[in-house]
Amino acid sequence: DERKGMAIFIVAEIGINHNGSIDICKELIDVAVNAGCDAVKFQKRDINEVYTQEFLDSERESPWGTTQRQQKIGLELEFDDYVQIDNYCKKKGIEWFASAWDIESQIFLRQFDLKYNKIASAMIVYEDFLKEVASEKKHTFISTGMSVIKHIDRAVEIFRKADCPFELMHCISAYPMEDEDANLNCIKTLRERYQCNVGYSGHEVGLAVSYAAAALGITSLERHLTLDRAMYGSDQAASIEPDGFHQMVGAVRKIEKAMGDGRIHINSKEISIARKLRAHIPFVSNR
């Protein structure tokens, strides 16, 4: 596994929280860089592939109009936007990638030299899509929300058959997710069943569950990032604001250091203390 033994790979999921604005994209990238994230992630859809025409023509009030079509178009970035994102991330020294929601969008993303792919939880049951992504042989993060064992078995089988590196990401697809629904012990279950690295993609309010996941030995952590949870958008409530994101990354790095190697021994910094506190006890070895 190419990421074995490495630090937790922290992804700031911008998703659609940019609300179609390249300026907001850049602000969110800046936040991710300043917080110490390893990558930012977006979402790419061909709305005519993902949604029915009947749905797109239905009513929905939004900043872009009164139909679902206008709202979905308003949230999608164009090729020129992604060129700007690509250039801006290179300038800022941070990786970017995106979860595609259809095969055409995955092909679209090939225009950029991205190191990573992402399978969104919704897409794990779409086998033709999984094969398309796996054929690229890029390290792929596979979210397991809304899935049962047979779905994950099949996804793992497809990626291993294609010899495509991957890691699973435990995920509960609720927005926001209640803490009691996190079921973090699934991280251990996935690691033991598939003998692979396992990360965590969280949609909870707050940071405690992500800290617990970090202590359980995850190899990647993805959380949604927003400038303001009160902004328009379906994902904003399950997102973290800039100060919280900075706090989370710092705490996760501390947790990584604190976990240690699990070997029972006297720490070198304890030796002088042990001599002092055990001086009255005869025949005690402090080493």
Stockholm file with secondary structure:
# STOCKHOLM 1.0

chainA/1-287         DERKGMAIFIVAEIGINHNGSIDICKELIDVAVNAGCDAVKFQKRDINEVYTQEFLDSERESPWGTTQRQQKIGLELEFDDYVQIDNYCKKKGIEWFASAWDIESQIFLRQFDLKYNKIASAMIVYEDFLKEVASEKKHTFISTGMSVIKHIDRAVEIFRKADCPFELMHCISAYPMEDEDANLNCIKTLRERYQCNVGYSGHEVGLAVSYAAAALGITSLERHLTLDRAMYGSDQAASIEPDGFHQMVGAVRKIEKAMGDGRIHINSKEISIARKLRAHIPFVSNR
#=GR chainA/1-287 SS CTTTTSCCEEEEEEETTTTTCHHHHHHHHHHHHHHTCSEEEEEECCHHHHSCHHHHHSEEEETTEEEHHHHHHHHCCCHHHHHHHHHHHHHHTCEEEEEESSHHHHHHHTTSCCSEEEECGGGTTCHHHHHHHHTTCCEEEEECTTCCHHHHHHHHHHHHHTTCCEEEEEECCCSSBCGGGCCTTHHHHHHHHHCSCEEEEECBSSSHHHHHHHHTTCSEEEEEBCSCTTSSSTTGGGSBCHHHHHHHHHHHHHHHHHHCCCCCCCCGGGHHHHHHHTTTSTTCCCC
#=GC SS_cons         CTTTTSCCEEEEEEETTTTTCHHHHHHHHHHHHHHTCSEEEEEECCHHHHSCHHHHHSEEEETTEEEHHHHHHHHCCCHHHHHHHHHHHHHHTCEEEEEESSHHHHHHHTTSCCSEEEECGGGTTCHHHHHHHHTTCCEEEEECTTCCHHHHHHHHHHHHHTTCCEEEEEECCCSSBCGGGCCTTHHHHHHHHHCSCEEEEECBSSSHHHHHHHHTTCSEEEEEBCSCTTSSSTTGGGSBCHHHHHHHHHHHHHHHHHHCCCCCCCCGGGHHHHHHHTTTSTTCCCC
//
